[in-house]
Amino acid sequence: MDPDDHPDVGDATMAPDGEDKAVSNDDRVEPIPTVPLYQGGAGSERDAFLKRIADLKPLDEEGARAIIADVVKAGFSDLAIETLIKSLAAAFGVSIPVAKKFWKDAANQTRGAAAAETVKLAAEMQARFEQESAEQRRRETAGEHDRLWLSCKKIAESLGWWARAPLFAALI
């Protein structure tokens, strides 16, 4: 097929009355919005933390610890954390090594609290599992007890057994 024969190819289109009308590409194609390839998922979150650090009152250690706890929970990379530490040092007016030590201590405290919470939840789950297992064993034991009791009751109430009881007694 020749490209000139195809109605979609070329700079002209056929009007309903059969006339060729020139159409520019701008009239036919709507602009497509461009989106950057990397949108920086953590960048906007990092920017929010940078703003929170900038909004800290001078030497607001509790506020800083809360920010650090949120950063630890968010799982930021070491590189992103370094930029936050520099901002924290500037906000507090301290040297970067001092800010790093403060950050490290607060992050370890947060991780320790999270680990303790995890251990607590694991212990609660283990206790619940053991309680459910013990309850299931009690139900199974009670069911077996009831089954054996009924079986013994049938034997005891059986007339044939009582008739043979003197024979069994003689054997003993």
N, C-alpha and C positions, 0 to 999 in steps of 0.2 A: 504494500500500500504506500502510495506516495504521500509525504507529509503535507503537501498542499491540498490533498483531497480530504484530509481529516478536519472536521469542523472546529476542533479545539486547538489546533495548531495555527499559528500565524498571528498577525496583528489585526485582523479584520474579523467581524462576525456578521452573520446574515440577519438582517432585520426581517420582521414578519412580511414586509412587502417585497422582499427579495433583493434589496439594496445592500451592498457592503458598507459597513460603517466602521471607521477606525476606532479602536478601543485601546486606551492606554492600560498598561499593567496595573497602574494605581487604582483604576476604576474597578477592576475585576477582583483584586486580591486585597483582603483586609489585612492591616498590619498585625503581625504576630508579636505578642509581648515577649521580650527576651527575659530569661531567668538565668541567673548565674549558675554555673555547674555546681559549685560548692556554696551552700547557703549558710554554713557555719552553725550547725545545730547547737554546739556547745558555746559558740561565740556570743550569741545573744544572752545565754544564761551567764556566761562569764561577765558580760557587760553589766548584767543586773547585779552580780556580786561586786563588781568594781564600783558601781553606784552606791551600793549599801556600805561599802568600806569608806567611800568618800563622804557619806552622810554621817559617819560615826562622830560622836562627840569626842573631844580630846580624852585620851586614856580610858575610853569606855570598854574595859576588858570583857565584861559580860556580853556586850553587844558583839564584840569581836569573836568571842568564843561561840556565840550563836551562829555567826556567819561561817566560821571555820567548821562547825558541826554540819551545817548545810552543805558546804563544799565537799566534806568527806563523804557524806551520804550520796551526793551527786556523782561521785567517782571521777573527779577531774584528773587529767593527766598531770605529770610532774611539771611539764612546761607551763601549763595554764596556772598551776599553783604558784610557780615562781613569779609570774606576773602579778598575781594577787598579793603575794608576800611583799613585793616591792611597793605596791599601793598601800598596804597596811603599814609598812615602815614609814612611808611619807605621811600618812594620815596621823600616825602617833608621834611623828618627829623623832624616831629612833633609828639606829643603824639597822641595816639589813640583817646582820647576824643575830641581833637581839630579836628582831621580828621573826626570823626563822626559828629561833629557840621557842619563842612564845607559840608560834604556829605548831611546831612539832609537839610541844606539851599539850596543847589544846586538842590536836588531832588524836594523839594517843589516848587522852582522856575520853574523847568521843568514841574511839574504837573499843576501848575497854568497857564503856557503858553498853555499847552495842553487843559486845561479846557476852557480857553478863546477862543481858536481856535474852540473847540466843540460848545461853545455857539454861536460864530460867524456863524459857518456853519448851526446850527439849526435855527438861525434868518434868514439867507439867504433862507433856505428851506421854512420856514414859510412865508416869503414875497413872494416867488415864488408861493407857494400854494395859497395864498390870491389873487395874481394877476391873476392866472389861473382861480380861482373861480369867480372873478369879471368879467373876460372876458367871461366866460361861461354864467353867468347871463345876461350880455349885449346881447350875441347872442340869448339866449332864449327870452329875452324881445323884441328884434328886430323881432324875428320870430313870436311872439304872436302879435306884433303890425301890422306886414304885413298881418297876417291871418285875424285879425279883420278889417283892412282897406279894404281888398278885399271883405270880407263879407258885409261890409257897402256899398261898391261901387256897388255890385250886387243888393242890395236892392234898392239903390238910382236910379240905371239905369233900374230897372224893371218897365215896363209899367203898370203893374197891381197895383203897389203901388201908382203911380201918379194918377191913375184913382180913387183910394179910398181915396186919400189925403183930398178932401173936406169933406168927411164923418168924418174923424179923426179930422179935424179942427172944425167941428160943435160940436163934443163931448167935446171939450176943452172949 
